[in-house]
Amino acid sequence: MKEHLIYYISPILLFFVPIQGLLIAVACGILIDTITGVFKSYKLGIPFQSKKLKDTVFKLIIYQSSVVLIYLIDHSLLGEFFKQYFTIDLFFTKSICIFLLFIEIVSFKENIEEALKIDIFKKLKSILQKSKSIKDDINEML
């Protein structure tokens, strides 16, 4: 019985191997967003609620299901269409994953900015300006 089950499940799992990295990336994005959300609530003194974790699990299920569904559509319907115009395999699936990761990165940025009371873009801009001035100083020495 166990061997028959393996014969039926293995092809299904092997069908989804091309998107395993994308699924892991989306799950990691959600995990990092959750960690920064907990950090933000700790730093701001907001009591932690288990409802938020339940929402995170629901978000994980929805995101993973949507990636799998888009992969099925991309593989069976849109794959050949996109291959005519783009050289990227699974273009639509990867685009959706990038969009989902962008959502998580924006949430991560907001959590860090609220928790530490800083503006990340201003900090990056000042770092780039300092590095440019250091580069100019080095070029003047040479």
Number of C-alpha atoms within 10 A of each C-alpha: 5 6 8 8 9 10 10 10 11 10 10 10 10 10 10 13 11 12 17 12 10 20 20 12 16 22 18 15 21 24 16 16 23 19 13 19 21 20 17 20 16 13 12 12 10 10 9 13 10 9 9 13 13 11 11 16 14 12 14 19 12 12 19 18 13 16 21 18 13 20 23 16 15 20 16 10 11 17 19 14 10 16 13 9 8 11 9 12 15 21 18 19 24 18 12 17 22 15 13 18 19 14 14 20 16 12 19 20 16 19 21 19 15 15 19 13 10 12 13 14 11 10 11 11 11 12 12 12 12 12 12 12 12 12 12 11 11 10 9 8 7 5
